[in-house]
Each structure stands twice: as C-alpha cells, then as structure tokens.
C-alpha cells in the first residue's frame, strides 16, 4: 500500500514517512516466525522492500526522504524495541543506503543493547540512524492538541519534521 501511494503521488513521495515500521509489522513478524519462517527469510523480505523504496526517488534528486522509524516507547511508557527493531539496524549496516532514512526513537527505558548498537551504527560515519527523543517529541504533539494515545506514535516525516502516524 505504501509503494502504491508513492506511485500515485509521484514526486511528492520524497516527503513520506514509512512510520513506526517495527511496531505495525511486529505482529506479522511474530506470526510468520510462529509458522516456521526463519529470521533470515524475514530479514531478506524487508531488505527487498528497502530496495523497492530506493526506486521512488523524486526526479532530479539522488534519493527520496522516506523516513522509517524504529524503537521508542509504547503508550504505557514501556520500551517498544523488538527483534524487528534489531533487524532494521542490521539491514542499515549492511545496505549503507540513504533510503530509507532510519530514525531511532530514544527514551529513558530504551533497551540498552539496542541503543548501544544504534549508536555504534551512527558512529560509523554514514549519518544513520538519526535519533529523536520520545519525551520531547510526544510532549510537542500533546501541546499541539494531539491525544496521548496518538502522540506516542510520533514519527519524523521527510527530513525531520514531526507528525503522528496514521493521523
């Protein structure tokens, strides 16, 4: 559906946000794993999607700014990190592509191993991932009139502007 939207919107696809990728696909990841699909097979499928994302760069620009967000907190304040979050870091390390633009949502209860790996990836000099602070971003959305249940799904869209996924 996301790729169809990119096709329909043409050059404006450069400002789309893929959203909280590791959250809305997590139930499907778990279901596939429960039926015997290997982690490697799922990572390969996600890698194929990332390759497709690179086909939608606006004309005249080297890349599209398709921001994909991982990590962050849930509505109850607990950590949202899961195996898919880790897989996204691994793919970014392996792909070294600028699309998708990977963003990590940080919060005080973040899985420390996940955060350590995200920081290690950022120090490799490739410019990814970007880091966003959940406390400030969620507060900004609430101050803008967004309900807390929706504000916890804050994501950077395009380059760095914040918005709420699916709102």
N, C-alpha and C positions, 0 to 999 in steps of 0.2 A: 504494500500500500504506500509505503514511504517513497519508493522509487517511482511509482506511478504519479504521485504528487509532484515529484521533481520533473518528470517528463511533461506533465500538464502545465507547470508553471515556468518552464523554460529557464531563462537566465536568472530569474528570481530565486532559483534553487540554491544559490550561493549563500542565502541567509537562513536556511533551515536548520533547525536543531533536531537531531535524532532523539534527544530526550534521555531519560534515565534507562538506558539500554539494559543494564544489568538488573533492573527491577522488573520491568514489564516482560522481559523474556525469561526471567528466572523460573517461573512455573513450568514453562515449556522445556527448559533445560533439565529440570528435575524429572519431568515426565519421560523425556527421552532416555535419560540415564536409567530410570526405573525399568524401561523396556529392553535394556541391554546395549543401547547406543553408547559407544565409548566416548570418553572426554576428547580424545584426539579427533574423532569424527565430528563432534560438535564444534571444536575449535576451527576445523577446516571449513565447516559451513559458514561460520562467522567470518572467517578470512575471505571466503568467496563474496560475501556481502560487502565487505570492505573494499574489495577490488571493484565491485559494481559502483560503489559510492564515488570512486575516482573517475568514473565515466561522465559524471554530471557537472563538471567544472563549467562555470559560465564562459561564454565565448570571450576570447581575448585575455582571459586570466589563466594563470597556471593551475589554480586549484579552486575548488568550491570550499566555502567555510561551512562544513557540515559538522556541527558540534555534537559529540557523543559524550554523555556524562555517566560516570560510574561512582560508586561509593556513596557517601553521605549518610544521613540519618533517616530513620522512619518517623512516623507521626508521634510515636511514644518516646522518641529521643534515643532509641537504641540504634546500634550500628546496622547499616544495610549491606555491608560487604558480604559477598558470597563468592563461590567458585567462578562464576561468570565474570565478576569484577577482576579477579586474578587473570583469567584468560584474556581479557581485554588488554591488560598491561603486557602480557606475554606477546600478544599479536602486535602491539605497537612497537615493542622492542624488535621483533622480527621483521616487520614490514618497513619501518622507517619512512612511512608516508605521511604527508601533512594532512591527508584526508583519510579518515575523519580527524577532526581536531579533537583530541582527547582531553576531557576535563575530569578532575577528581574533586569531589566534594569532601572537604575536611570538617571534622567536628571533634570535640574533646574525647568522645568514646570510640573513635575510629580504631579498627583492627590495626594494631601496631605493625605487624608483619606486612600487611597490605600497604600501609603508609610508607614504611621503610622501602619497599620495592618501588613505589611510585616516585619517591624522592630520588632513589638510585637511578631510575629511568630519566628523570628530569636532569640529573647531573651529567648525563652522557653527552650533553651539548646539542641535542636535537630540538630542544624547545618544547618538548611534550613530556608529560601532560601539564596542563595549566591547573592551578589549584584555586578553589573557591571555598570561602569559609561559610559553613552552614549557619552558624548563629547570626551573622550579619545579613546574609542573603535572605534567610527566612524572615528575619525581622523587617527587612526592607519590603518584602512582599506584603507582610501583615500591615505595615504602615501605609502601603498603597491601597489597602482595603481588601486584600485577598484573605479569605478564611484560612485558618491554620491548616486544616486538612488538605487544602490545595497548595498553600505556601510551602509545605515540606517537599513539594515536587518542583521546586525552583530549579531551572536549568539555564545555563548560558546559551544563547542562540546566536548564530552568526559568529561574530568575533568575540564579544564579551558582554553584550547587553543581557540582562536577566529577564526571564519570563517564566511563566508557570506552564508546565507540561499539560497539554490537553485542556487548557482553558482559553 
